[in-house]
Amino acid sequence: MRVALHSLVREGLEDDYDSTHATVPADLVESFARVGIHDWTIWRSGRDLFHVVDCDDFEAALTALDSDPANARWQDMIGPFVDHFKTVGPGYTGMIVPRVWRLSEQD
C-alpha cells in the first residue's frame, strides 16, 4: 500500500529539520524493513512536510514501531523539530491523507 501524510515543522526549525533528517540511523532502516515499510519519501515546502510511505500495512507498521527502541531513539531526535501531523481521524489511519485521483487508474 502507498499512503500520504502531512506534517508541519516547528517555525524557524526548517533548516535544522532538513539537516537532521538528511539520513536516518541504520537500525531504524532495519526496523522499517522488519515491519514492512519499503520506502518513505518526504518533501518540504516551507513548514509543510509531505510524506509518501510504501508499506505492507501502515497501521500495523506504526503500531509495531511503537515499542521499537530504534524508533524511540529516532523520535527523541527528530520529534523536537516536528510540530504535528495533520489528521483526518483517530489513530494511525487518521494520519493518512485521503487520495483524490490517480492518473494510472483513470479510464
Order of alpha helices (4+ residues) and beta strands (2+ residues): beta-alpha-alpha-beta-beta-alpha-alpha-beta
